[in-house]
Amino acid sequence: MAPKTGFADAKDLVRTMTDRQTRSPEFAIVHRKVEVVLGRLGPVGTNLKSLL
């Protein structure tokens, strides 16, 4: 079972990240946390990371 991320699915996660892209320091922190979560998902997470 994948860890809960608060997003409906991977597409929702990527869409949300795309919608929120800003140059703020908060975005950089969130982006890093998302990379960590995706890293825990294994191969699927690696594929999603390449989209970010």
Stockholm file with secondary structure:
# STOCKHOLM 1.0

chainA/1-52         MAPKTGFADAKDLVRTMTDRQTRSPEFAIVHRKVEVVLGRLGPVGTNLKSLL
#=GR chainA/1-52 SS CCCCCSSSSHHHHHHHHHHTCCSSHHHHHHHHHHHHHHHHTTHHHHHHHTTC
#=GC SS_cons        CCCCCSSSSHHHHHHHHHHTCCSSHHHHHHHHHHHHHHHHTTHHHHHHHTTC
//
